[in-house]
Structure formats: C-alpha cells, structure tokens
Amino acid sequence: MQTKETIRFFDYPKLLAPYKDYLMGELDKSLSDGIYVNGPSVSRFEQEFAEYTGAKYAVGVSSGTDGLLAILMSLDLPKGSDVLVPSYTFIASSEAILVAGLNPIFVDNEPGSFHPSVKEFKEAWTENTKAVMFVHLFGETKSIKELNNFCKSRGAFLFEDAAESFGSYYPEGGHSGTHSLASSFSFFPAKTLGCLGDGGIVITNSEETYNKIKMIRAHGSKKRYYHETIGGNLRLDALQARFLTVLLNGASDEWLKRRQKNAQYYFDNIKNPRVTLPYPTDTIDNHSWYLYTLIVEGRDELQKSLSDVGVETFVYWPIPLHKQPIYQKIFGDQSLPECEKRCKEVLHIPVSPHLTENELKMITTCINEFKK
C-alpha cells in the first residue's frame, strides 16, 4: 500500500488557505497604521483571549517559553530555589526555570499516564521547593485541584505550562490554564491556535501577577525609560496579534471540532491489540487533541511501516529531560523509570484538521495491519 504523496503531520498552508484574504487584510492595516509593537491590536487580542478562556487577565508575550520565564520572574523567588517540573515534556519547561536562575527538580510520571499525579510531586518535594510547574501534554488537561491545595499547604506557588492545551478543559470544568496562579500558552504554528511565527500569552486571575508580567515583558517598565524591575524584550508582535485575532474568531472552533472528529475516528477504527489508544472517548470534547498519542509494542517498527507508505509521524519525546546531555552534565545521572518507559513506546500520528477521511482511513488501515 503506497500513497501518491506524503500525508503530512501538519499542513499550515492548507489550513490557512481559506483565511488568506483576511490575513493579508490585517497585514495591509499594519502597514498603514505603523504600529508594530504593542498597541491596540495586542490589547484587543489579549482581551478576547482572556474572554475565551474565562481568565481575568491576559498578557501577550513573544513565545510560550518566554511566558513561562515571565511567570517565574514574577514570583520573586530566591536564586537557586527548587521548582518541580515533569521530566516528560519539551525542554522549554525546564529551560525557563534555569534561565530564571532557579533549579529544576524533575518529576516522574504516574504509572500508565502522560503526567505525574500528586503522589509523584510529593515524592520529589525538597526542603527548598518554592514552586511547581504542571505541564498539560498533548491537549489532555488534568485536574490540578488536589495539587493546588497541597502547594498552598506548603506555601509554594503552582503555575501551568499550557502550551499544548488551547481549547482543552479540566474534567471539573473551566478552560485549561485557569486553575492556578498563572499559565503560559504557545502560539507556535503547529499548536491548536498558532500564529505565523512565534508568539505566546500568559493568563492569570491575579491583578498583581498581571501587572508584574506586563512590566517584565517590556524591560521591567510601565512608563517608557523608567524601569522598576528586571525584565526583557518578551513582547508579542502586533502583527502576530492581528493574525491571532482572525484565527481565534474565524478558525479555532472549527479546527478544534475537526481535531476531535479525527480523534474519534481513530478511537472507532484502530483495533490493533499491540496499540493502546490515548484516552477514554467519553472525555473527547474536553480534549483539544493537539496530538494523538499511541502506546505501541514495537514503536519503531510501526513508525517505519507508516513512513514506508508516506505517513509522517513523530515521537514526543525520544529522551526525557533528566536524560538530556545538558542536564546530565549539570545534575548527573538520574532514574525516572515511568517517563523513560513512555519515551520508548509513544508514537504520535497525524490528527490535524487538514486530514481527509481517505487519509484517516489509510493511516488506520496501516496501523491495524501492523504486526511486530
């Protein structure tokens, strides 16, 4: 079985094609008004994103990574404080901790899960723990109520890396990223809501945190040339804010519905006993399906089988953070067996809104025919 062309994991040009005229119109407006940094287009997008998620405040930033950095800087923690972070995530989560002058403490997964539970965070806790970063992976938003209560009992801050969870909701209700002090979203193009470059946003219900992050993203100032705190150039471009406003209002809900529909197709049709599906179907509407994650016996062989017929797949991630060369150099060798296991068995197949029914059928057939 051979396809005529590659089934791409993500195809942004195809997704953006229906919105090209609207996006070009925003470019024309930007060229005319000459406001390229901050300004009313950024403020409008911040307001509309806050309304969409149900947060009180939103601050546009230059990337999801810089959003995490801004949150960490706003906490005013003593240098060298410990911040707990899952080891099974993208390096941006821990990278921001180190850049902020703090110490990442890596946390293992709960058995059978993509995330740690409260138990794993408690086991990783140190006397110097001052904050916890919970990372919502692949569009799956876990409840953090128990973890939040535990952090409060220990006098530690809880915040969220929600880079992958725009359009996702907690099991108990509420948009991802709204059940802690603050959270950071990424608008990297492949995300469920992406811009045409890099961008991000921080949401919070804390006025104090909001005001701090607004200063931090603009070199620590709220009045030009008067700098009240340490900051950086972490601003969201005005043009990207314009593009994001178009896509938030015109495309995001449709894209989310198509991701959910594609995920449901896989649930209904993948029947290979060597393949474990990612999540119960009764929560499919709370899940944005940024990624569709298989647990596979013989992962590398299935990935090759799909590649041979033209299906693009990825492994997020082949190496957990605590095994990354830079962290082994800094912290030495560590063992976190559950996330190490996950890295050897996960495979991510296309679930993007650009997929056709024939492409979904072809991917599913190849998976069902796979034998290790």
C-alpha positions in Angstrom: 0.0 0.0 0.0 1.7 3.2 -1.2 0.3 6.7 -1.2 0.9 9.1 -4.1 2.1 11.8 -1.8 3.1 12.2 1.9 0.3 12.5 4.5 1.8 15.4 6.4 1.7 15.5 10.2 0.6 19.2 10.0 -0.1 21.4 7.0 -0.5 25.0 7.9 -0.6 26.4 4.4 -3.6 24.2 3.7 -5.3 25.2 6.9 -4.7 28.9 6.3 -5.7 29.0 2.7 -9.4 29.9 3.5 -8.3 32.8 5.6 -5.6 34.2 3.3 -7.5 37.3 2.3 -8.4 38.1 5.9 -4.7 37.7 7.0 -3.5 39.8 4.1 -6.0 42.4 5.1 -4.5 42.6 8.5 -1.1 42.9 7.0 -2.3 45.9 5.0 -3.8 47.5 8.1 -0.5 47.0 9.9 1.5 48.6 7.1 -0.9 51.5 7.1 -1.0 52.2 10.9 2.7 51.7 11.5 2.2 50.2 15.0 4.3 47.1 15.1 4.9 46.7 18.9 2.2 46.6 21.5 -0.7 48.9 20.6 -4.4 48.3 20.2 -4.1 45.1 18.2 -2.3 43.4 21.0 -4.7 44.8 23.6 -7.7 43.5 21.6 -6.3 40.0 21.2 -5.4 39.9 24.9 -8.9 40.9 25.9 -10.5 38.4 23.5 -8.2 35.5 24.6 -9.0 36.2 28.2 -12.7 36.2 27.5 -12.4 32.9 25.5 -10.6 31.1 28.4 -12.5 32.8 31.2 -9.4 34.4 32.7 -9.5 37.9 34.2 -6.2 39.0 32.5 -4.0 38.1 29.6 -0.6 39.4 28.6 0.8 38.7 25.1 4.4 37.5 25.0 7.0 36.5 22.4 6.6 32.8 22.9 5.2 30.1 25.3 8.8 29.7 26.7 9.1 33.4 27.4 5.7 33.3 29.0 7.0 30.7 31.5 10.1 32.8 32.1 7.9 35.8 32.8 5.8 33.9 35.3 8.9 32.6 37.1 10.4 36.1 37.2 7.2 37.5 38.6 7.4 35.1 41.6 10.5 36.9 43.0 11.9 33.6 44.4 15.3 33.5 45.9 18.0 32.5 43.4 18.6 28.7 43.4 15.1 27.9 44.7 13.8 24.5 43.6 10.9 24.3 41.0 9.3 20.9 40.4 8.7 20.1 36.8 7.7 16.9 34.9 10.6 15.2 33.1 8.3 14.0 30.4 7.9 17.3 28.5 9.6 19.6 26.0 12.8 21.2 27.2 11.2 24.7 27.2 9.5 23.9 30.5 12.8 23.3 32.4 14.8 25.7 30.3 12.8 28.6 31.6 13.5 27.6 35.2 17.2 27.6 34.6 17.2 30.9 32.7 15.3 32.4 35.7 18.2 31.4 38.0 16.2 28.6 39.6 16.7 24.9 40.0 14.5 22.3 38.1 13.6 19.2 40.1 12.5 16.5 37.7 9.3 14.6 38.5 8.4 11.1 37.2 5.1 10.2 35.5 2.3 8.4 37.3 2.3 4.8 36.0 0.1 4.5 32.9 -0.2 8.2 32.5 1.5 11.0 30.5 1.5 13.2 33.6 2.6 13.0 37.3 0.0 12.7 40.0 0.1 14.5 43.3 1.9 11.4 44.7 4.9 11.9 42.3 5.1 15.6 43.1 5.1 14.8 46.9 7.9 12.3 46.4 10.0 14.8 44.5 9.4 17.6 47.0 12.5 19.2 48.6 13.1 21.5 51.6 13.9 24.2 49.0 10.8 23.7 46.8 9.2 27.1 46.2 7.1 26.5 43.1 5.6 23.7 40.9 5.1 23.8 37.2 2.3 21.5 36.0 2.5 20.7 32.2 -0.6 19.7 30.3 0.6 17.5 27.4 -0.9 16.8 24.0 -4.2 18.6 24.7 -5.1 16.5 27.8 -5.9 18.8 30.7 -5.7 17.1 34.0 -7.4 18.2 37.2 -4.9 20.0 39.5 -7.2 20.8 42.4 -5.5 18.4 44.8 -2.0 19.6 43.7 -3.1 23.2 44.2 -4.3 22.5 47.7 -1.1 20.7 48.5 1.1 23.5 47.2 -0.9 26.1 49.2 -0.4 23.9 52.4 3.4 24.1 51.7 3.5 27.8 50.8 4.5 27.1 47.3 3.3 28.6 44.0 1.6 26.5 41.4 1.5 27.6 37.7 0.8 25.8 34.5 2.6 25.2 31.2 -0.5 25.1 29.0 1.5 25.5 25.7 -0.3 22.4 24.2 -3.8 22.8 25.6 -5.6 25.7 24.0 -9.2 24.6 23.6 -9.0 22.0 26.4 -10.9 21.9 29.6 -10.5 20.4 33.1 -12.6 17.4 34.0 -14.4 19.5 36.5 -14.9 22.4 34.1 -13.0 25.6 33.2 -10.6 26.2 30.4 -7.1 24.8 30.7 -4.7 27.2 32.5 -7.3 28.8 34.7 -6.9 26.8 37.9 -3.6 28.1 39.2 -1.7 31.4 39.7 -0.9 31.8 36.0 -0.3 29.8 32.9 1.5 30.2 29.6 0.2 29.2 26.1 2.2 28.9 23.0 1.2 30.1 19.5 3.9 28.1 17.6 2.3 27.5 14.2 1.6 23.8 14.8 -0.4 24.4 18.0 -4.2 24.2 18.1 -4.1 28.0 17.8 -1.0 29.1 16.0 0.4 32.4 14.6 2.6 32.8 11.6 5.8 32.8 13.6 6.5 32.7 17.3 4.1 34.0 20.0 2.6 33.3 23.3 0.3 34.5 26.1 0.1 34.4 29.9 -3.3 34.3 31.6 -3.9 34.9 35.3 -6.7 35.9 37.7 -4.2 37.8 39.9 -4.0 41.5 39.2 -0.6 41.7 40.9 0.8 39.0 38.7 -0.8 40.6 35.6 0.9 44.0 36.4 4.2 42.4 37.1 4.3 40.4 33.8 3.2 43.4 31.8 6.3 45.2 33.1 8.6 42.1 32.8 7.8 41.7 29.1 8.8 45.4 28.4 12.2 45.6 30.1 10.7 46.0 33.5 8.9 49.2 32.8 5.3 50.5 32.7 6.5 54.0 31.8 9.0 54.4 29.0 12.6 54.8 30.2 11.6 54.2 33.9 12.5 50.6 34.9 11.1 49.3 38.1 12.1 45.6 37.9 14.2 43.2 35.9 12.6 42.3 32.6 13.4 41.7 29.0 12.1 42.1 25.5 9.3 39.5 25.7 6.5 41.2 23.7 4.1 39.7 21.3 4.4 41.3 17.8 1.4 43.5 16.9 1.2 41.8 13.5 1.0 38.3 15.1 -1.7 39.6 17.4 -3.7 40.7 14.4 -3.3 37.3 12.8 -4.2 35.5 16.0 -7.4 37.6 16.4 -8.5 36.5 12.9 -7.9 32.8 13.7 -9.3 32.9 17.2 -12.6 34.2 15.9 -12.7 32.7 12.5 -11.0 29.3 12.6 -10.2 28.0 16.1 -13.5 26.4 17.0 -13.8 24.7 13.6 -10.2 23.4 13.8 -10.9 22.0 17.3 -14.1 20.3 16.2 -12.2 18.7 13.3 -9.4 17.5 15.6 -12.0 15.9 17.9 -13.7 14.3 15.0 -10.4 12.9 13.7 -9.6 11.6 17.2 -13.0 9.9 17.4 -12.4 8.3 14.0 -9.2 6.7 15.4 -11.0 5.5 18.6 -13.7 3.9 16.5 -11.4 2.3 14.0 -8.0 1.4 15.4 -8.3 -2.2 16.5 -4.7 -3.5 16.8 -4.1 -5.2 20.1 -0.5 -4.1 20.1 -1.6 -0.4 20.1 -3.0 1.3 23.2 -5.2 4.3 22.5 -4.5 7.5 24.4 -7.6 8.5 26.3 -11.2 7.4 27.1 -13.7 8.6 24.5 -16.2 9.9 27.0 -13.9 13.0 27.5 -13.2 13.7 23.9 -14.9 17.1 23.9 -12.7 18.3 26.8 -9.6 17.4 24.9 -8.2 19.6 22.1 -6.2 16.8 20.5 -3.2 18.8 19.8 -1.5 15.4 19.5 -2.9 11.9 19.2 -0.6 9.6 21.2 -0.3 5.9 20.7 1.4 3.5 23.1 2.9 0.8 20.9 4.7 -2.5 21.3 7.4 -2.2 18.6 7.0 1.6 18.2 10.0 2.0 15.9 8.7 -0.8 13.5 5.3 0.8 13.3 6.8 4.2 12.7 8.8 2.7 9.8 5.7 1.0 8.4 3.8 4.3 8.3 6.8 6.1 6.8 7.1 3.5 4.1 3.6 4.3 2.9 4.1 8.1 3.2 2.6 8.8 6.6 4.6 11.4 8.6 4.7 10.7 12.4 6.7 12.0 15.3 7.9 10.9 18.7 7.3 13.4 21.5 9.8 12.9 23.1 12.6 10.3 22.5 14.5 11.4 25.6 13.1 12.6 28.9 14.6 15.9 30.3 16.6 14.3 33.1 18.5 12.2 30.5 19.2 15.2 28.2 23.0 15.7 27.8 22.9 19.2 29.2 21.1 18.2 32.4 23.2 15.1 32.9 26.2 17.4 32.8 24.6 19.8 35.4 22.8 17.3 37.7 24.4 13.9 37.0 22.5 10.7 36.1 19.0 10.2 37.4 16.5 7.4 37.0 12.8 8.2 36.5 11.5 4.8 35.1 7.9 5.7 34.1 8.8 8.6 31.8 11.8 6.7 30.4 9.3 3.9 29.5 7.0 6.4 27.9 9.7 7.8 25.7 10.4 4.3 24.3 6.8 3.4 23.4 4.9 6.6 22.3 4.1 7.4 18.7 2.2 10.4 17.5 0.1 10.1 14.4 -1.5 12.9 12.3 -4.7 14.3 13.8 -4.5 17.8 12.3 -7.7 19.4 10.9 -6.2 19.3 7.3 -6.7 15.5 7.1 -9.2 14.0 4.7 -11.4 10.9 5.5 -9.4 8.9 3.0 -6.1 9.9 4.7 -7.6 8.9 8.1 -8.7 5.6 6.7 -5.3 4.9 5.1 -3.5 5.7 8.4 -5.8 3.5 10.4 -5.5 0.6 7.9 -1.8 0.6 8.1 -1.9 0.6 12.0 -4.4 -2.3 12.0 -2.2 -4.3 9.6 0.9 -3.8 11.7 2.4 -6.9 13.2 5.6 -6.7 15.3 
